[in-house]
Amino acid sequence: MAAAGPTLQEIREEDRRVRRLQLVARLCFEALSAADIGFDEAAELMSDFRRVALDLFPGKEQTFEIIYGRRLRRFIELRFGRLWM
């Protein structure tokens, strides 16, 4: 017998978490684009974004790094001329 797939409720819950993460990502990049944000504020915002993402998707650190981590660091390097770990 084949293993049962996710329930409709599980699919809806994951879809809700994905939409929330997309919203947080969009807000994060909009805030990072603000002309008056400093490096320390940007670093804090990025850390907060990572925390929210991992709260929504526990254990997905590597996935976050692949999807958002490199993009965030590249953005910071281009914006401020220095790297953020």
Summary of the structure (lengths in Angstrom):
residues: 85
radius of gyration: 15.8
end to end distance: 46.9
largest distance: 59.1
contacts: 196
relative contact order: 0.12
helix: 74%
strand: 0%
